Amino acid sequence: MDQLNFGSRKRLKARRRATFRRAAVTLWVLGLAGAALGFTTPTAGVDVVADFLDGRQYSGRGVATTDSAESAMKFRQGVFESRPVPKPSPTATPSEAAVQAAPEPEPVEVAPAAPSGSVEEIIYAAAAEFGLDGAYLVGVAACESGLNPGAVNAAGYHGLFQYDEATWGEYGYGSIYDPVAQSRTTAMLIAQGQSSRWPNCA
C-alpha cells in the first residue's frame, strides 16, 4: 500500500516538474519573440499573450518607438486629418439634366422640292402624306408611265402608275387619269406594304 501511495506522489511530482518546464520554455520563447519585435521589458511578450487571451487589443506596454517612427506616425495622421473633404456638386434641375444629356440631333437630309404645279410636285405631296420618300415614288411613276398621267398600255393599264380598271375600282377614286388620285392611291398602297403590285418598278 505504501508503495502505491509513493508511486502516485511520484507521478504527481513528475507532472508538476514537466508543467513547470513547459511554462519556463514558453516564457523564454515569448521573451525572445518580444526582444525580436522590439519590446523593452521582459514581460512584454507575456502581456501581449495575456491581452490576447482576455480579448483585448495589445495595450502597447513596453513597445520601443524611435523618434523618427513617432514623427512619421504623427505626420501620417496629420495628412489624413487635413485631407480635403469632397463637396457634393450642385444638382441640376431635371430640365437642365435632360438638356445636358440630350444628344445633338443629326442633320436631316431634305429632298429637293419638285417644281411648282408639276407632276413631280403632286407625287411628292402624296408621298409626304403617307410617309414615303418622294424621290422613290417619282421613280416608280417614271418607270411605269414616264411621268405621263394620260399613259395607256395595250395590256389594259392606265394613268401615271398604270392601274387596270378592276384594281382602280377597288382602291382608287375619281378619274383613272387623275395624277392626284393615282399618286395618293399608290402612296397609300405602298405605305401598307403592297409595293409588289408594281413588281418591275417599286
Residue, then its C-alpha position, 0 to 999 in steps of 0.5 A: m500500500d505504501q508503495l502505491n501511495f509513493g508511486s502516485r506522489k511520484r507521478l504527481k511530482a513528475r507532472r508538476r516538474a514537466t508543467f513547470r518546464r513547459a511554462a519556463v520554455t514558453l516564457w523564454v520563447l515569448g521573451l525572445a519573440g518580444a526582444a525580436l519585435g522590439f519590446t523593452t521589458p521582459t514581460a512584454g511578450v507575456d502581456v501581449v499573450a495575456d491581452f490576447l487571451d482576455g480579448r483585448q487589443y495589445s495595450g502597447r506596454g513596453v513597445a520601443t518607438t524611435d523618434s523618427a517612427e513617432s514623427a512619421m506616425k504623427f505626420r501620417q495622421g496629420v495628412f489624413e486629418s487635413r485631407p480635403v473633404p469632397k463637396p457634393s456638386p450642385t444638382a441640376t434641375p431635371s430640365e437642365a439634366a435632360v438638356q445636358a444629356a440630350p444628344e445633338p440631333e443629326p442633320v436631316e437630309v431634305a429632298p429637293a422640292a419638285p417644281s411648282g404645279s408639276v407632276e413631280e410636285i403632286i407625287y411628292a405631296a402624296a408621298a409626304e402624306f403617307g410617309l414615303d420618300g418622294a424621290y422613290l415614288v417619282g421613280v416608280a411613276a417614271c418607270e411605269s408611265g414616264l411621268n405621263p398621267g394620260a399613259v395607256n398600255a395595250a395590256g389594259y393599264h392606265g394613268l401615271f402608275q398604270y392601274d387596270e380598271a378592276t384594281w382602280g375600282e377597288y382602291g382608287y377614286g375619281s378619274i383613272y387619269d387623275p395624277v392626284a388620285q393615282s399618286r395618293t392611291t399608290a402612296m397609300l398602297i405602298a405605305q401598307g406594304q403592297s409595293s409588289r403590285w408594281p413588281n418591275c418598278a417599286 
